[in-house]
Each structure stands twice: as C-alpha cells, then as structure tokens.
C-alpha cells in the first residue's frame, strides 16, 4: 500500500445503506470508549474489514482464450496513528481489540523485537520430531504496538525488525512476502497474513522516518490535539463518572 497521510476530518463522502448501518453502529460503540474520535473509529472499522476480506481476487479472461487470470488485491490496511499523549489513542486501540476478540480473530501486541519473537526459532529435535516455536508473525490476524516510536530508533537491530515487517506486509502470497530463515536445526518458511495497527506520540525526526519503506506500507494518520480539546476530554470524563460506583 502506498504511503498516505490523512488530515483530521478528511471524511469520505460516502453514505452507508441504512438497512445495514454496520458502520454507523460501529462508530457509535467506538464513541463510548474513545469519544470525539469519529475518524479513528472509521479507520478502525476499515482496518478490521480489510483483514476479513484480504483474500479477494480480480478475475479476468485472457484475450486469446478461455483461461482465467487472477490478481490478488490484498485489501489489508495497516495503520500508524500519531497523536500527542493523553488523547485517547490507546483507548481506541483497546476498543478495536475487543471487536477483534469478538470475531474470534487473533490479535497480538509486539513486545519482543527479536527474530525469535517475531518469526520464530528452531531448536534441536526432540523425541517427538522437529522442535519449532513460531513467533507472532505466523498465525496472527492483527499485530499492534502502542509504542511505535521504538520501532524507529537508530540501531541496526530495529532496522532488521522493520525489514521483517516490510516482507510480511508485501502483497499476500507473493514470492516477496515469504518469511524464510535457515538455522542449525532446521528452517522457517511461511507467508504471514496479519494487518498492523501502531500508535505513537510524535517523536524526534518522525517526519523523516516516515519516508522509509516500512512507513510506505502504512496508512498514516497524524493529528494534533489543542489544549481546548484536552479540556473537553477531561470534562466529558467527569460527566461520565457514576456517583454510585465512583465516590
């Protein structure tokens, strides 16, 4: 996916079929967790939807015959949300994870940036056969990170992590999307299928970092938060307190 910067309130000029109202209800429920973040709710919905329909193909016939060609669309959407601290980014992500859990899909937060944690490891075979432990890339539907700034730190290790993500986020089921590593006791060889949702506060040099190959595979949403909006959030928090449960 090409890199895309989104400005606040850049809403799509589309109207949902009222007989379904799935998007409308999703945004209403999202607002109960992360109020006044309607666009973040739309992004969350599209993020989940993209994973659900990721395997859609375009089919067309050859000009000189009846054989059918198929072209994978790969409708996954990968998000990076950059917004100041204390503005509800993590709350929106929490809501997204609740929906994912309700759909019986697998979401994991990346905390181990080693090859073993991301793609897996192969140890000495035991009496049961090959001894393979897969990382979170193998069977996750979604991978999240609420401290994405750490991914852009200037060190060779993090550069290697980003290269792993670059491969995984290439077009699904293509040769360039294959995770392969040969080790002493065997090989890892598979194609992951996850979507990513990373959030971060603005960090030093982030505009330059977002020009990297990793960021170009992301849909990037950068939003400022004025002090007036902070005050509105505080007032709304207070208004939602239940006297019966919060003396």
Secondary structure as UniProt FT lines:
FT   STRAND          4..6
FT   TURN            8..9
FT   TURN            18..20
FT   HELIX           22..33
FT   TURN            35..36
FT   HELIX           38..52
FT   TURN            53..55
FT   STRAND          57..61
FT   TURN            63..64
FT   STRAND          68..72
FT   STRAND          79..83
FT   TURN            85..86
FT   HELIX           89..102
FT   TURN            103..104
FT   STRAND          107..109
FT   HELIX           115..118
FT   STRAND          120..126
FT   TURN            127..128
FT   STRAND          129..134
FT   TURN            136..139
FT   STRAND          142..145
FT   HELIX           148..152
FT   HELIX           156..168
FT   TURN            172..173
FT   HELIX           175..177
FT   STRAND          179..183
FT   TURN            184..185
FT   STRAND          186..190
FT   STRAND          195..200
FT   TURN            204..205
FT   HELIX           206..209
FT   TURN            210..211
FT   TURN            213..214
FT   HELIX           215..217
FT   STRAND          219..223
FT   HELIX           227..239
FT   TURN            243..245
//
